[in-house]
Amino acid sequence: MEILFVLIPLGVTLVAIAAGVLIWAVKSGQYDDLESIGRRMPDDEP
């Protein structure tokens, strides 16, 4: 039962960190242009 006092705050902290990283990535423009990378890939045809 005592382990819950460690695991619950640890889980909440990890979720908060993951949410912060996701929000930072969206605000910094990481997901703005998902289509151009597909156009820049070289063709496999010789």
Secondary structure, 3 states (H helix, E strand, C coil): CCCHHHHHHHHHHHHHHHHHHHHHHHHCCCCCCCCHHHHHCCCCCC
